[in-house]
Amino acid sequence: MKSIPSILLIIMIAILLCFAGCLQEQEPQTMTDTSREAMHRLLGEATGAIQATLSNLDASTSDAATALGTTGLSGPLADRVLNRLAGIHPAILSAVTFDQDGTVLSAEPEDAKVLIGQEISYQEAVSGVLDTKEPLMSKLFPLAQGGYGVVIEFPVFSADGTFSGAVSTAFVPYDLIAPILENATGNTPYSFMVLQTDGRILYDPDPEEVGKETLNETLYADFPEIFDVMSQLSVDRSGHATYSFYDTGFGKIVRKECFWETVGLHGTEWRVMIIREIEKDRVSLS
């Protein structure tokens, strides 16, 4: 017969092994929960910072519209208003005014003055503000001065309430977003993307992806889950999904997890997505 101390020792070892097994089972879930908490925190901070920057551009454009209602849309005083507007953020390309026909009357900075006299009512954003006489933020589109950008536009009304035209602030979304997200992801295993609701990429750590339309690019054809994510993202202002795609640098295919939230102005929305690679699903392309 075994002694009582021996039986007690066996029972204690069994209990310790049981607890060890429980801890091993719980550890991956704990790590996952910790990662997700960190992702939600970073996502909240990033969306807050991007929204604050967009709102500042919006408020500054609105203030300029009010001032231009007094100064008029051209002349030295109008130039001063536009010069101040164009200088509030490095992402801004130009600040211009145009009349009711869409003809540019004034522009800043100096290299934007080539736009003066051009008729730009063919641009959807320009015709939009002229038709509705309401502020708007456009989607990404080719700018008259070259390159791609987004514009925030406000109607301009004179002191007696007469509609005289509009003021437009053109900026590069990538240049607005990148400093915020690069700061947010420093020393973390996470990355960000920012997309329009139609799937066009405004920011990505791989610069060659910026400007691509995820729903139309052959690059994504072998990854049908991405189309499912984009369909969900197009209608849901926040969400969560998993999918497979290349890692940064396109060296391997990895499993990824993402969460997203929304920023925007005047009904135009951007989805801000935070992403992590799920290492255990890493697959070689060879």
N, C-alpha and C positions, 0 to 999 in steps of 0.2 A: 504493500500500500504506500502511495506517495505521501510524503509529509505535507502538512498544511502550508508551511512556507513555500514549498515547491508549487503547490496548486495556486497559491496566491500570485506567485511570480508569473506562472503561465497566463493567469487571467489578466494581469497587468500588461504583459506583452501583447496579448490579443487586443486589449483596449487601445493601446498605443498604435498598433498596426491599423486598427479600424479608423482612428482619428487621422492617421497619416494618409489613408486612402481617401477619406473625405476631403482633406486639405488639397490633395492632388487633383481631385475632381473639381473642386471649387475654384482653384487658382486661375484656370483659363477664363472662367466667367468673370472673376474679379478683375483680371487684366482687361477683358473686353469692356466691362463697365467703366473702368478707369479711363480707358482710351475714349470711350464715347462721351464721358463727362468732359474730358479735355477738348474734344471736338466741338461739343455744344458751346463750351465757354469761348473758344477761339472764334467760332462762327458768329456768336452773338457780338463779340467785340469788333470783328471785321465788318459785319453788316452795319453796325452802329456807326463806325468810322466812315464807311463809304456813303451811307445815307446822309451823315452830317456834312460831308464834302459836297455832295450833290445839292443838298438843301442850301448850302452857302452860295453855290453858283446860282441857284434859282433865285434866292433873295437878292443877290447882287444884280442880276439881270432885271428883276422887278424894280429895284431902286433906280436903275439906269433908265428904264422905261418911264418912270415917274418924272425923273429929271429932264428927259428928252421931250416930255410933253410941254415943258417950259422953254427949253433952249431951241427947240426945233430939231429936225433930223439931220441937219448939216450945218457946217460953219465951225469956227474955233471953239465955241462952248460945247457943241455936240462932240467934237473931237476930244475935248478934255474928258467928257463923261465916258466915252468909249475907251480912251487910253487907260483910265482908272479901272474900268471893267476888265479889259484885256490883261491887266497885270495882277489880278487877284490870285491866280493859280498857274503854276508852270504848264499844266495840261492844256491851257487855253491857246488855241491857234489864232483866233481873231474875234473881234466884236464889230458888228456892222449894223447899219440901219438901212432900211429899204422902204420905198413908198408903197402906195396902194396898188401899183402895177407890178411890184416886185423888182424895181430898179434900185440898185445899191447907190445910196447917197453919201455915205460916209463910212470909213473903215479904219481900224487900228489893230495892230501896230503898223509901222511904216510899210513892211512888206505885204500887208494886206490891202494897201491902197490901190493895187492893180484891179481890185474888184469894183471900184467906183465906176458907175456907168453901166455895169453889166446887168442884164435882166435875168433874174434867177427864179422867176415864178414857176419854172418847170420842176423845181425841187419840191417834193411832196410836203416837206415841213413848211416851206415858204407859202405855198398855196393853202396849206392847212390853217396857218395863223391868219392869213388874209381873209379866208372864207369864214372862219368861226369867230375871229377876233377874241380868241381865248389863248392863254399860255399853253405851251406844249413842250415836250421833249421828244425828239425824233429817235428813230432807230438808226443804226450805223448805215451810212451811205457815202458815196463818193462826193467830195467837196469840190466846189468850183475852183478853189485855190490849189487843188491837188491833194491826193491822199484820201483817207477815210476818217470820218469823225461823226460826232453826234452834236446836235444843236439844241439849245434851250432858247425859245423865242417867246417874247412878250409883245402884245399889241401896245401901240403908243397912242394916247389920246391927248389932245390939246386941252387947255384950261377950260374951254367951253364944252368939252365932251366929244369933240369931233375926232373921228378916227383918222389918223394921218399915215399910218404905216406900222412898222415893227422894228424891234431891236433883236439881234440874234447873237448868241454866244456859242462859238464853235470850239469843241475840245476833243481831244483824243482819249477815249475811255481807258485804254491800256495805261497811258501816262498818269491818269488820275488814280487808277486802281493799284497799279504795281507797287508803289512805295508802301501802301497800307498793308497789302497782303504779304509782301516780302518781309516786312517787319513782324507780322503776326506769325509767320511760319519759321522764323529763325530758330535753329536748334530744336526743331520738332520733327517727327516723322510724317507730318501731314502736308498736304498741298491744297491749293485752291484752284477753282475755275469760276469764271463769271460768264454767263450766257444770257442772250436774249431769250424770250419765250419761244421764238421760232428755232432755237438751237444754234444760232450763230454765236461763235465764241468771241468774247470781248477781252478775256484775259486767260492765259494758261502759262504754266512754267516753261513749256516748250513753245517758243515764239512762233515756230512755223505753223502751229495750230490756230493762232489768232486770226480771226476773220473767216475761218472755215465754217461751213454750215453742216452740222453733224448729221442732219437728216438727208443730205445730198452728197456727202463726200464718200468716194470709193474706199478711203482709208478705214471707214467704219463698217464696211459691208460684211466683213467676216465676224462681226461682233453684234449679233441681233439683239442682245440684251441692251445695248446702248440705245437702240431705237425705242425699246420699251421704256427706258429711263427718260428719254427725251419727250416721249408722249406724256408721261406722268408729270414731268417738269413743266410742260407747256400749260398745264391747267392748275397744278397744285402750287400754292405759294410757299409751302414748306413740305419737306418730305424726307424719305430715307430709301436707299436702294443699294443693292450689290450687283456687280457686273465684272466681266473680264475685259482687260485691255492691256496695251503695252505699258511698261513702266516708263518713267521719265528717261528719255534717251532712246526709246524704242528697242532696247536690248532683249527684253523678255516679256512674255505675257504673264500678267499677274491677276489675282483676284482682288477686287477693290470694294470698299464700302464708302458710301457718301451720305451726307446730310446736306440739305440746302434751306436757305431762307430767301427773302425777297427785299429788294430796295427799288426805288423808282420815283418818278415825278409825273404828275398830270396824266396818269393812266398808263404810262409806259413803264414796264417792269423789267428788272434784271434779276436773274437767279444767281445767288452767291452760294457756291458749292464747296464744301470741305471734304477731302478725300484721304483715305489711308489705304495702304496696301496690306492685304491679309497674307502675311509671309508664307504660311503653311501651304498656300495654294499656288506658290510660284512655279511656273512651268517654263522650261527651256524651249527656245524656238528651233533648236537643232534637230 
